[in-house]
């Protein structure tokens, strides 16, 4: 009839079809999983990190209740505040801090960080 829809086969019929082709389905699943693992292993590892640094105007209290604040800029004028933050920024970007980070993390011996692993020896590449 024109107005009737075709009846969907029950779930057991679909399950029976898959069960008859179980080795083909299993081989396809193994192939897809193997391809995904190989693709993932061949990708370069990329590490990413983010951080936030909080620079506060109020100095920490090292001598509780006896000495008060070591140094406190408090709520000084905007010139002192701006100068304070610029000084802290310059300290964080200084060579001394960079050198301490490199030494602590051993980056001076890390060939990947130095980019040495990707350099080809010009002697080994000869045009014949």
ROLUM-812635 format. One record per residue (C-alpha): residue in three letters; x negated, y negated, z; residue number from 0. Coordinates in nm, 2 decimals, decimal comma, padded with zeros to 4 digits. Layout:
@resn->ALA&x->X&y->Y&z->Z&resi->NUM $
...
//
This chain:
@resn->UNK&x->00,00&y->00,00&z->00,00&resi->0 $
@resn->UNK&x->-00,11&y->-00,36&z->-00,07&resi->1 $
@resn->UNK&x->-00,04&y->-00,51&z->00,28&resi->2 $
@resn->UNK&x->-00,20&y->-00,23&z->00,48&resi->3 $
@resn->UNK&x->-00,56&y->-00,26&z->00,61&resi->4 $
@resn->UNK&x->-00,79&y->00,04&z->00,59&resi->5 $
@resn->UNK&x->-00,82&y->00,21&z->00,92&resi->6 $
@resn->UNK&x->-01,17&y->00,19&z->01,08&resi->7 $
@resn->UNK&x->-01,32&y->00,53&z->01,16&resi->8 $
@resn->UNK&x->-01,34&y->00,60&z->01,53&resi->9 $
@resn->UNK&x->-01,67&y->00,55&z->01,73&resi->10 $
@resn->UNK&x->-01,73&y->00,93&z->01,74&resi->11 $
@resn->UNK&x->-01,75&y->00,94&z->01,36&resi->12 $
@resn->UNK&x->-02,03&y->00,67&z->01,36&resi->13 $
@resn->UNK&x->-02,20&y->00,85&z->01,65&resi->14 $
@resn->UNK&x->-02,19&y->01,18&z->01,45&resi->15 $
@resn->UNK&x->-02,34&y->01,00&z->01,14&resi->16 $
@resn->UNK&x->-02,63&y->00,86&z->01,35&resi->17 $
@resn->UNK&x->-02,68&y->01,20&z->01,53&resi->18 $
@resn->UNK&x->-02,72&y->01,38&z->01,19&resi->19 $
@resn->UNK&x->-02,98&y->01,13&z->01,09&resi->20 $
@resn->UNK&x->-03,15&y->01,11&z->01,43&resi->21 $
@resn->UNK&x->-03,50&y->01,19&z->01,29&resi->22 $
@resn->UNK&x->-03,47&y->00,91&z->01,03&resi->23 $
@resn->UNK&x->-03,35&y->00,67&z->01,30&resi->24 $
@resn->UNK&x->-03,63&y->00,77&z->01,54&resi->25 $
@resn->UNK&x->-03,89&y->00,74&z->01,27&resi->26 $
@resn->UNK&x->-03,76&y->00,39&z->01,18&resi->27 $
@resn->UNK&x->-03,77&y->00,28&z->01,55&resi->28 $
@resn->UNK&x->-04,12&y->00,41&z->01,59&resi->29 $
@resn->UNK&x->-04,23&y->00,22&z->01,27&resi->30 $
@resn->UNK&x->-04,07&y->-00,11&z->01,39&resi->31 $
@resn->UNK&x->-04,22&y->-00,08&z->01,74&resi->32 $
@resn->UNK&x->-04,57&y->00,00&z->01,60&resi->33 $
@resn->UNK&x->-04,55&y->-00,29&z->01,35&resi->34 $
@resn->UNK&x->-04,45&y->-00,53&z->01,63&resi->35 $
@resn->UNK&x->-04,73&y->-00,41&z->01,86&resi->36 $
@resn->UNK&x->-04,99&y->-00,44&z->01,58&resi->37 $
@resn->UNK&x->-04,86&y->-00,79&z->01,48&resi->38 $
@resn->UNK&x->-04,87&y->-00,90&z->01,85&resi->39 $
@resn->UNK&x->-05,22&y->-00,77&z->01,91&resi->40 $
@resn->UNK&x->-05,36&y->-00,94&z->01,60&resi->41 $
@resn->UNK&x->-05,23&y->-01,29&z->01,70&resi->42 $
@resn->UNK&x->-05,48&y->-01,52&z->01,87&resi->43 $
@resn->UNK&x->-05,43&y->-01,57&z->02,24&resi->44 $
@resn->UNK&x->-05,32&y->-01,92&z->02,32&resi->45 $
@resn->UNK&x->-05,32&y->-02,03&z->02,68&resi->46 $
@resn->UNK&x->-05,15&y->-02,35&z->02,78&resi->47 $
@resn->UNK&x->-05,12&y->-02,52&z->03,12&resi->48 $
@resn->UNK&x->-04,99&y->-02,84&z->03,25&resi->49 $
@resn->UNK&x->-05,05&y->-03,02&z->03,57&resi->50 $
@resn->UNK&x->-04,96&y->-03,34&z->03,75&resi->51 $
@resn->UNK&x->-05,19&y->-03,55&z->03,97&resi->52 $
@resn->UNK&x->-05,04&y->-03,76&z->04,24&resi->53 $
@resn->UNK&x->-05,25&y->-04,06&z->04,33&resi->54 $
@resn->UNK&x->-05,10&y->-04,23&z->04,64&resi->55 $
@resn->UNK&x->-05,18&y->-04,57&z->04,77&resi->56 $
@resn->UNK&x->-05,17&y->-04,46&z->05,13&resi->57 $
@resn->UNK&x->-05,49&y->-04,27&z->05,24&resi->58 $
@resn->UNK&x->-05,45&y->-03,95&z->05,44&resi->59 $
@resn->UNK&x->-05,49&y->-03,97&z->05,82&resi->60 $
@resn->UNK&x->-05,80&y->-03,77&z->05,92&resi->61 $
@resn->UNK&x->-05,81&y->-03,89&z->06,28&resi->62 $
@resn->UNK&x->-05,47&y->-03,83&z->06,43&resi->63 $
@resn->UNK&x->-05,35&y->-04,11&z->06,65&resi->64 $
@resn->UNK&x->-05,70&y->-04,23&z->06,74&resi->65 $
@resn->UNK&x->-05,84&y->-04,39&z->06,43&resi->66 $
@resn->UNK&x->-05,54&y->-04,46&z->06,22&resi->67 $
@resn->UNK&x->-05,57&y->-04,48&z->05,85&resi->68 $
@resn->UNK&x->-05,92&y->-04,46&z->05,70&resi->69 $
@resn->UNK&x->-05,84&y->-04,69&z->05,42&resi->70 $
@resn->UNK&x->-05,49&y->-04,80&z->05,32&resi->71 $
@resn->UNK&x->-05,40&y->-05,04&z->05,04&resi->72 $
@resn->UNK&x->-05,04&y->-05,04&z->05,17&resi->73 $
@resn->UNK&x->-04,81&y->-05,26&z->04,97&resi->74 $
@resn->UNK&x->-05,07&y->-05,50&z->04,86&resi->75 $
@resn->UNK&x->-05,03&y->-05,73&z->04,56&resi->76 $
@resn->UNK&x->-04,99&y->-05,58&z->04,22&resi->77 $
@resn->UNK&x->-05,35&y->-05,67&z->04,12&resi->78 $
@resn->UNK&x->-05,50&y->-05,45&z->04,40&resi->79 $
@resn->UNK&x->-05,26&y->-05,17&z->04,31&resi->80 $
@resn->UNK&x->-05,34&y->-05,18&z->03,94&resi->81 $
@resn->UNK&x->-05,71&y->-05,20&z->04,01&resi->82 $
@resn->UNK&x->-05,68&y->-04,90&z->04,25&resi->83 $
@resn->UNK&x->-05,51&y->-04,68&z->03,99&resi->84 $
@resn->UNK&x->-05,75&y->-04,78&z->03,72&resi->85 $
@resn->UNK&x->-06,04&y->-04,69&z->03,94&resi->86 $
@resn->UNK&x->-05,88&y->-04,35&z->04,02&resi->87 $
@resn->UNK&x->-05,83&y->-04,29&z->03,65&resi->88 $
@resn->UNK&x->-06,19&y->-04,38&z->03,57&resi->89 $
@resn->UNK&x->-06,31&y->-04,14&z->03,85&resi->90 $
@resn->UNK&x->-06,10&y->-03,86&z->03,71&resi->91 $
@resn->UNK&x->-06,24&y->-03,91&z->03,36&resi->92 $
@resn->UNK&x->-06,60&y->-03,96&z->03,47&resi->93 $
@resn->UNK&x->-06,89&y->-03,74&z->03,37&resi->94 $
@resn->UNK&x->-06,96&y->-03,64&z->03,72&resi->95 $
@resn->UNK&x->-06,61&y->-03,49&z->03,76&resi->96 $
@resn->UNK&x->-06,63&y->-03,33&z->03,42&resi->97 $
@resn->UNK&x->-06,97&y->-03,17&z->03,51&resi->98 $
@resn->UNK&x->-06,83&y->-03,04&z->03,83&resi->99 $
@resn->UNK&x->-06,54&y->-02,88&z->03,65&resi->100 $
@resn->UNK&x->-06,77&y->-02,72&z->03,39&resi->101 $
@resn->UNK&x->-07,00&y->-02,58&z->03,65&resi->102 $
@resn->UNK&x->-06,72&y->-02,45&z->03,88&resi->103 $
@resn->UNK&x->-06,53&y->-02,28&z->03,59&resi->104 $
@resn->UNK&x->-06,85&y->-02,16&z->03,41&resi->105 $
@resn->UNK&x->-06,75&y->-02,33&z->03,09&resi->106 $
@resn->UNK&x->-07,11&y->-02,39&z->02,99&resi->107 $
@resn->UNK&x->-07,15&y->-02,01&z->02,95&resi->108 $
@resn->UNK&x->-06,80&y->-01,95&z->02,78&resi->109 $
@resn->UNK&x->-06,87&y->-01,90&z->02,41&resi->110 $
@resn->UNK&x->-06,50&y->-01,93&z->02,32&resi->111 $
@resn->UNK&x->-06,47&y->-02,26&z->02,50&resi->112 $
@resn->UNK&x->-06,79&y->-02,39&z->02,33&resi->113 $
@resn->UNK&x->-06,66&y->-02,28&z->01,99&resi->114 $
@resn->UNK&x->-06,98&y->-02,08&z->01,92&resi->115 $
@resn->UNK&x->-06,80&y->-01,76&z->01,83&resi->116 $
@resn->UNK&x->-06,66&y->-01,90&z->01,51&resi->117 $
@resn->UNK&x->-06,99&y->-02,03&z->01,38&resi->118 $
@resn->UNK&x->-07,13&y->-01,82&z->01,10&resi->119 $
@resn->UNK&x->-07,51&y->-01,77&z->01,06&resi->120 $
@resn->UNK&x->-07,61&y->-01,95&z->00,74&resi->121 $
@resn->UNK&x->-07,89&y->-01,69&z->00,69&resi->122 $
@resn->UNK&x->-07,64&y->-01,40&z->00,68&resi->123 $
@resn->UNK&x->-07,43&y->-01,57&z->00,41&resi->124 $
@resn->UNK&x->-07,64&y->-01,59&z->00,09&resi->125 $
@resn->UNK&x->-07,52&y->-01,67&z->-00,26&resi->126 $
@resn->UNK&x->-07,66&y->-01,40&z->-00,49&resi->127 $
//
